[in-house]
Amino acid sequence: MTGVQVKGGNRTAVLSWTASPDVILVEIVRSGKSVYRGSGKTFTDAGLRNGVRYRYTVNAYDEAHNAATQTVAVTPTAPLVAPAAGATVRAPVRLAWVPVDKATHYNVQVWRRGKIFSAWPKGTSLRLPGSWTYGGRRYQLTPGRYHWYVWPGYGPRAGKKYGRLLGSSSFVVKAPRR
């Protein structure tokens, strides 16, 4: 067996491998417990905790029960990575998320008792301005809880073609020091 790879996602880990023709069984062990037994070439481990490092041992057996073993590790991450969910922050706030394949831009919205901010950055992060105008009203970050959402956009922004919600999270703005 060669080329064991693992890719972390949102509460998931996807393992893939290349097995030689004489392999009849592949077993994957995580934390001393078998999580997969079969003859496939991939396995998705779901229901994991984001931010926790997981170690997998992949064993490939031939008919004589000889084993080839490889170990890999991964840390699943939420699609919205900064600030961490529920984090207490001080203004200014930088929002960051994982990239989506083929996305040309993103729609980022911030809510507090209704939508108060919307922007369409091309990259995977955005620093909220010190103050802004949305819907004819002036806003700035004041102490309290905020929720934010990100959708991937495809093609020209004017085309209004968006994918499924990438994720949502929240942060708490702390009062400035005096």
Order of alpha helices (4+ residues) and beta strands (2+ residues): beta-beta-beta-beta-beta-beta-beta-beta-beta-beta-beta-beta-beta-beta-beta-beta-beta
